[in-house]
Amino acid sequence: MSHDTLVLIAKSVGLIYLMVFFLIVVFQTYRPSRKAAADRAARSILTAEDRPCR
């Protein structure tokens, strides 16, 4: 195997790995069973104590 062949294989495997990782993260984030957790996280940013100073 030449160096160019090894580089091509490494780039291809790396690309496939990152694409699969991205798809898994997106699937885990947007699946319907995670809606309650996402809603809780969205509301947790501002609590009842967070109000403008007056």
N, C-alpha and C positions, 0 to 999 in steps of 0.2 A: 504494500500500500504506500502510495506517495503521501507527502505532506498535504497536498491539495485535497486528496480524497478524505483524509482524516478531518481536515477543517470543514469540509462540506458535510460530513456525517455529524460532527459536533454541533455545527450550526443548525442542522435539521432537527436533531434530537432536542436541542435547547429550545428551538422554536415550538416544537410540538409540546414539550413539557410546560412551557409558559402558557400556551394556549389552553391546555387542559386545566392547569391551575386557575387561570382566569375564569373559565367556564364553571368550574366547581365553586369558586367564590361567588360568582354571580348567582348561580343556582341556589346556594345556601342562603344568600341574602334575600332573594326575592320569592322564595317559595311561600305559599299561602300559610303554612303553619307558623311562620315567623312573624306574622302580622302583629300579633299582640306585643311581642318583644320590640318590634320596630316602633310601634306607637308609644310604648313606655319610654323608649330611648328618646323619641322626639319630644315628649312632654317633660322629660327629666332635665332638660337644658335650663328651663326657667321654672323655679319652684315658686311657691306662694310668697316666700321671703324676698324674692328678687323683684324689687320695685324701684322706680326712679327715686332719687334722693330729693326730698322736699323739706 
